[in-house]
Amino acid sequence: MRRLAKNEQRLLILFGAAVFLALNLLAIRLWIQNRSALMAQITQTRSAISTGESWIHAAEALQPAREWIEKNPAPTGTGDQASTNLLNTVRSLAEKSNLKLPEETFLPSENSPAGESAVLQVKLTGPFSGVASFLFELQNSTAWRAIDKMMIRSDNEPPNVIVDLVVRQYYRAPSDAAPATGP
C-alpha cells in the first residue's frame, strides 16, 4: 500500500475526528433522551406514590367517622315515615322554643351519596333567642338532620325574626333481607 500524502493524512484525520464527533453527539443525544424518559418515569412514580399516600392518610383520617357511623346509623324507614318524623320534630321543637310555623312545605325526597333524605321547607316566626335554641336542638349529630338553606330577616315587631329553612332528614330504606311484617 502506498503512503498517504500529507493532505490525505490531514483529510483522514479530519474525517476520523468528524465521525468520532458525530458518534459522540449521537451517544450524548441518546443518553439525554434516555435520561429525560427516566426522569419522567421517576416523576410519574413519585406522583403516584404521593397520591397513594394521600389516599392512605385520608382513609386513616376517615376511620373515626366510619366507626361513628357504624355506632350511630341513620334511622331506618320509608320516605313517608322520615317526612312525618321530621315534620313532628320541627313542630315540637318550634312549640318548645315559642316559635310559630306559618308555612310548612314538603319538597321532593332525594337520593344523594350520603343516603336518602326527606326535605322540609319551613317558615318560622318568633324571638331570635327561640330561633337560636330551635336550631341548636334541631341539629343533633345522632339525629341525622341538616339545614340546607337558612335565611333570617327581621320582623315588623323588633325582637322577632322571620326564618326560612330547608331541613333535610337522612334515613336508610329498610333492607329487602328484613322479614316482612303483617298478617
For each residue, the residues with C-beta under 8 A, 3 or more apart:
1:
2:
3:
4: 8 9 12
5: 8 9
6: 9 10
7: 10 11
8: 4 5 11 12
9: 4 5 6 12 13
10: 6 7 13 14
11: 7 8 14 15
12: 4 8 9 15 16
13: 9 10 16 17
14: 10 11 17 18
15: 11 12 18 19
16: 12 13 19 20
17: 13 14 20 21
18: 14 15 21 22
19: 15 16 22 23
20: 16 17 23 24
21: 17 18 24 25
22: 18 19 25 26
23: 19 20 26 27
24: 20 21 27 28
25: 21 22 28 29
26: 22 23 29 30
27: 23 24 30 31
28: 24 25 31 32
29: 25 26 32 33
30: 26 27 33 34
31: 27 28 34 35
32: 28 29 35 36
33: 29 30 36 37
34: 30 31 37 38
35: 31 32 38 39
36: 32 33 39 40
37: 33 34 40 41
38: 34 35 41 42
39: 35 36 42 43
40: 36 37 43 44
41: 37 38 44 45
42: 38 39 45 46
43: 39 40 46 47
44: 40 41 47 48
45: 41 42 48 49
46: 42 43 49 50
47: 43 44 50 51
48: 44 45 51 52
49: 45 46 52 53
50: 46 47 53 54
51: 47 48 54 55
52: 48 49 55 56
53: 49 50 56 57
54: 50 51 57 58
55: 51 52 58 59
56: 52 53 59 60
57: 53 54 60 61
58: 54 55 61 62
59: 55 56 62 63
60: 56 57 63
61: 57 58 64
62: 58 59 65 66
63: 59 60 66 67
64: 61 67 68
65: 62 68 69
66: 62 63 69 70
67: 63 64 70 71
68: 64 65 71 72
69: 65 66 72 73
70: 66 67 73
71: 67 68
72: 68 69 141 142
73: 69 70 76 172
74: 115 144 170 171 172
75: 82 85 144 171 172
76: 73 171 172 173 174
77: 81 82 85 171 172 173 174
78: 81 82 173 174
79: 82 83 109 116 118 171
80: 83 84
81: 77 78 84 85 171
82: 75 77 78 79 85 86 109 116 117 118 169 171
83: 79 80 86 87 106 109 118 120 169
84: 80 81 87 88
85: 75 77 81 82 88 89 169
86: 82 83 89 90 118 120 145 167 169
87: 83 84 90 91 104 106 120
88: 84 85 91 92
89: 85 86 92 93 138 143 145
90: 86 87 93 94 101 104 120 122 138 167
91: 87 88 94 95 101
92: 88 89 95 96
93: 89 90 96 97 134 137 138
94: 90 91 97 99 100 101 124 126 134
95: 91 92 98 99
96: 92 93 133 134 137
97: 93 94 126 130 131 133 134 137
98: 95 126 127 130
99: 94 95 124 125 126 127 130 131 134
100: 94 124 125 126
101: 90 91 94 104 122 123 124
102: 123 125
103: 121 122 123
104: 87 90 101 120 121 122 123
105: 120 121 122
106: 83 87 118 119 120 121
107: 119 120 121 166
108: 119
109: 79 82 83 116 117 118 119
110: 116 117 119 168
111: 115 116 117
112: 115 116 117
113:
114: 117 170
115: 74 111 112 170 171 172
116: 79 82 109 110 111 112 170 171 172 173
117: 82 109 110 111 112 114 168 169 170 171
118: 79 82 83 86 106 109 168 169 171
119: 106 107 108 109 110 148 166 167 168 169
120: 83 86 87 90 104 105 106 107 166 167 168 169
121: 103 104 105 106 107 164 165 166 167
122: 90 101 103 104 105 164 165 166 167
123: 101 102 103 104 162 163 164 165
124: 94 99 100 101 131 134 162 163 165
125: 99 100 102 155 160 161 162 163
126: 94 97 98 99 100 130 131 160 161
127: 98 99 130 131 159 160 161
128: 131 132 152 159 160 161
129: 132 133
130: 97 98 99 126 127 133 134
131: 97 99 124 126 127 128 134 135 152 161 163
132: 128 129 135 136
133: 96 97 129 130 136 137
134: 93 94 96 97 99 124 130 131 137 138
135: 131 132 138 139 147 150
136: 132 133 139
137: 93 96 97 133 134 140
138: 89 90 93 134 135 143 145 147 167
139: 135 136 143 145 146 147
140: 137 143 145
141: 72
142: 72
143: 89 138 139 140 169
144: 74 75 169 170 171
145: 86 89 138 139 140 167 168 169 170
146: 139 167 168 170
147: 135 138 139 150 165 166 167 168
148: 119 166 167 168
149: 164 165 166
150: 135 147 163 164 165 166
151: 163 164
152: 128 131 161 162 163
153: 161 162
154: 158 160 161 162
155: 125 158 160 161 162
156: 160
157: 160
158: 154 155
159: 127 128
160: 125 126 127 128 154 155 156 157
161: 125 126 127 128 131 152 153 154 155
162: 123 124 125 152 153 154 155
163: 123 124 125 131 150 151 152
164: 121 122 123 149 150 151
165: 121 122 123 124 147 149 150
166: 107 119 120 121 122 147 148 149 150
167: 86 90 119 120 121 122 138 145 146 147 148
168: 110 117 118 119 120 145 146 147 148
169: 82 83 85 86 117 118 119 120 143 144 145
170: 74 114 115 116 117 144 145 146
171: 74 75 76 77 79 81 82 115 116 117 118 144
172: 73 74 75 76 77 115 116
173: 76 77 78 116
174: 76 77 78 178
175: 178
176:
177:
178: 174 175
179:
180:
181:
182:
183:
